[in-house]
Amino acid sequence: MPDSLVSPLHNYHTSQNAKFIDFAGWSMPFSYEGTIKEHNYVREDKGFFDVSHMGRLEIQYNDIAILQTLICSDIENLQVGKALYSIFTNNNGCAIDDVIFWKFQDKILLICNAANTLKIKEHLITYSISFNDVTNSTALIAIQGPNAIEIMEGLVDIPDSFSCLQNDQYTYARTGYTGEDGLEIMVSLDYVDELLDYLKSNNISPCGLGSRDTLRLEASLPLYGFELSDEITPVEAGLKWTITNKQPYLGSEVITEQLKNGPHKILKKFEIDTRAIARTGTKVSAGESGGVVTSGNFSPRLQKSIGFVMFENQPSTDLIVFDIRGKLVEGKILKKRFLN
């Protein structure tokens, strides 16, 4: 088995006694002081994540018309200086990957999931879209939390929400994956230490992938390979709001039919008023509808178990029964976000 890839911040993580896991072929920090403590840093104050394992591809404007035919969102009419969450779809309308685009005057930066970077690169090549892969020549750091922006004002100009900026040192956007305000900053390897020094001097604590997952779950955000996959469409994943592309794109016929209330799977949020956790793969039933938990964990903020379940069809009741290690546990479907 080949050695795992390491982040440009690997030595820093080691110096902070990080506990590492293999994630999509990368050796990445799972936690430093404990997942719940790091979760609370971000929910209540501030923290930062090394997300350098995510792919970073620069695409030129002359390929934007082709790019538009591969995603379910309208990037052609997106204002320069804005960020866009979108989904690359296949011929069946299912998700190849969910990604973020940062649209600048001179280029479009595509940020994709680590496990899908090669797949996305091959997909772009198939459709003759040229790109510059800057993943290995940069780092990507996400600073998140209710107090994050106030501190980062001392380093960079702050863009509006879901907007992006760049200067001589940093390319960044006011985006994130935690449900909190903050910035995601791409930096060349020459300036990584300078950025780290700024974060350390302002007492912004490092947080690992463990808390990143509990934070995104509380924020009702999907994870590729769980709530989205090459067998799940944006409609089935409850991401209809991403479908803004009015032109034909890969799988658009399937997605249009599903939007007309054609039969399809459907993702629902759930909660259990106990500490019984319905983890990924747990079988559930709601009336006549069966389903499987895609993600489930205990919410540090809500102090109850929460998660997503993919049903085979629209359930007729909000009452769910989970089969947790042979024990039947009741929960309920939520029709709002976990955190409002």
N, C-alpha and C positions, 0 to 999 in steps of 0.2 A: 504494500500500500504506500503511495507516495506521501512524502512529508506534507503537513498542512502548510498553507500559506500563512504568513504573519503580517500583521498591520505595521505601518511605520511607527506606531505607538507601542509596539510590543515590549520594548525595554522599559518604558514608563509603566506599563501594566504590571510587569514583573516586579518593579521596584515598589509598587503599591500592594504587593501580595495578592494579586488577583487570582481567582480560581478560574481556570481556563476550561473551555469545552471546544470540541470540534463542531463548527457550524458551516455547512456548505463548503467544506474543504478548507476552511480558515480556522486557525487557532485564535479564539476570541474570548475576552473576559466574560464569565457568567455573573460573577459578583466580586465585590471587594469586602464590604462590611456586612453583607446579608441583603437578600432581595427586598424584604419588607422595609428595611431602613432606607435603602436606596430609592425604593418606590415613593416613600414619604418625603425624601429630599425633593423630588421632582414635583409631587403634588402640592407640597406646602411651601417650598422655597425655590431651590434651583439645583440642577445637576447637569452633568454632561456625559454623552455616550460617544464612544469611538464606533463609527459606522463605516469605516474605511473598506470593509469587505464588500460593500455594495458597488455595483458597476457604475462607471462614469464615462459616458460617451458623448463627444462633441459632434453635432450634426450641422451641416451648413444649410443655409436658407434655400439653396437651389434644389434641395431634395424634399422640401416641405410638402409639396403637392403629393408626392408618392407616400410620404409618411402619413398623410391624412387618410390614405386608403387602407392603413393597417391598424388604426385605432378607432375606438368608438366615440372619441371626443373631437371637438373642432379646434385644432391647433392653428389652422391657417388664419382664422379671424381672432385669435388670442392676441391681446394687446402686448406689445413689447414691454418687458419689465414685469411680466406676470408669471406665476407658476401654475402648472396644470397637473392635476392628478388624472391619470387615464389608464386605459387597459388595452394592450395589444390582444387582438382576437384572432382565432383561427377560422377556417372555413365553416366550422360548426357553431361559430359564435361564442366559443368558450375562451377562457383567458390563457394566453401564452405567458403573460406577466402583467402585474399592475406596477405602474411606474410613475415617476414625477418628471415633468419637463420644466426647465427654467428657460424662458425665452428672452434672449438678449438681442441687441441691435446687430451683432455680428455673427451670432451662432445660437444654436439650441443645445442646452445641456440635458441629456437624458440620464436619469438615475434609475437603475433597475436593481432587482433583488440579486443578491450574491449567487444564489443557486441557479439563477436564470441568465447570468451575464453571457455565457457562451451561447446559449440558445437564442438570445436576443441579437447578438452579433451575427450569428449565422442567418437569422431571419432577415436582418437588414441587408446582408450581402446578397441573399436570394432575390431581393427586390431592388438590387443595384443602388442602395443608399450607402454612400460613403460616410465614414466616421473616423474620428480620432479617439482612440482609447486612452484616457488619461488616468485610469484606475490606479496603475502602479507608480505614477509620477506625482500623485497627490494623496492627501489624507482627507477624510470627511468626518467632521465632528458636529454633533447635535447638542446645543445648549438649550435646555428646556426647564420650564417652571414659571410660576407667577412672578418671580423676581428676576428672571433671566434677562429680559429686555433692558431693564433699568441698568444692570451692570454692564451689558454689552454696548450700551451707548457710549461708554468710555473708550471703546476700541473702534467701532464702525458706525456709519450712518445707518439708521434703522429704517428698513422699508415697511410699507403697509403689509397687512396680512396677505399671505399668498402672493407676495411680490418678491422680486429678486434684484440684486445690485452686484456690482463688481468694482474692485479697485486694483491697484498694482499688486496687492498681496492676497486678497480674499475674493472669492466668488461665493455668494451666499443668498439665502432666501429665508423669509419669515414663514417657515414651514416646520413640520415635525410629526412625530408618530406617537405622541403621548396624551393628546387632548389638552396640553398646556401651551401657552405662548412660548416663543423662542426662535432661535435661528439654527439653520443647518449651514455649516461653513465648509467649503472646499478650499484647501490651502496647498500650495506646492510644498514639497519636502523641505525646501530652504527655510520656510517660515513656521514649520510645525512647532518647534521648540518655543518660539516667540509666543504663539497662541497658547500653548500649554502653560507657559509662565504666567500669562495674563489670567488664565482660568484659576491656577493655583493661588496667585496673589489675591484673588477676589473670593477665595474660599468656595469655589464651585467644585463640588465633589464628583469624582468619577462614579458612574453607574454601569452595571453590566447588563447583559442580554436577558437575565432573569427578570429584572424589574422592567426592562423595556417591553417584555411580553405581558406582564400583569397590567402595566400602564395602558398599552394599546387595547387590551381586552376591556378594561374599564371604560375606555374612550369609544367603545363600539367600533373599532377599526379592524378590518380583515387582515389575515396573514396568508400569503400565497402558499399553496400546498395544503391549506386547511379550509378556509372560507372561499378561496378561489383556486381554480386549477384548470388544466386543459380538458376537464370534463364538466366545468361549471361556468355558466354564462354570467355576465354582469347583472342581468335581470334576476337570475336565480339567487345571486349573492346579495340582493337588495341594494344594488348600486345603480339603479335606473338614472340617478342624477348625473352620472358620468356620460350618459348617452346623449351627446349634443351634436354629433356629426350627422348632418343632413344629406351628405353624399354617400354613394355606395362604398362600403368597406368590407373587409373580410368577415363573412358571417353575418352581415347586416340583415339578410333576409330572415335568418333564424331569429335574430334578436327582435326584429320588427314584428314577427309573428307572436313571439312571447309577450311583447308589449301589448298586443291585442287580446291578452288574457288567454292565450293558448296554453295547453297543459304543460307544466314544467315543475321542476323541483323548486323549493322555496326555503330560504334561510330565515330562521327566527332567533331572537334573543330570548334567554330564559334566566330565571333566578330560582334559587332554592334557599329557603329560610333556615338552613342549618349549615353546619360545616362539612356536610357530605358533598364531596367534589365529584361532579360528573365529567370525567376526563375524556379526551379525544378517543373516539371509537365506542363510547357508551351507547347502547341501543335504547331508544325511547319510543313511546307511543303517545299520541294525543287523539283520543277518539279512535277513528278508523285509520288514521294516518300514522305510518311508521317513519322513523328517522334515526339519524346517527349524530352524536355530538361531534362537532368539528374542533372546537376549542372550549375548554372549561377550566376554571381555577377559582380559588378563594379570593374575593376582592378585599384588599386591606382597607379601602375607603368605606365600602358599603357594609363590611363585616358579614357577608353572606356569599354563597357560591353563585357564580354567574357563568355564562358562556353562550355559545352559538350551537344551534342544531339545524342540520339540513334535513328537511322533510321531503318525502317522495311527492307530496302534493299539499295543497292548502289545508291545514288542519281545521276541523270543525269546532274545536274547543281550545280554550287557553290553558286547560289543565294538562300537564305533562306527567307521565310516569317514567322514571328512569330505572333501568336495571343496573344497579351499582354493585358489582361483585356478588350477584345472586340475590341482592336485597332490593325490593321495590321502594323507591323514594319519590315523593311527589314534589313537583315544582310548577311554575307557571310561565307562560309566554309573556314577554314584555313588548309593548307596542311603542315604547319610547327608548331613548338612549339610556344606558346605565347611569351615566353622569350627565346632568343637564346644565 
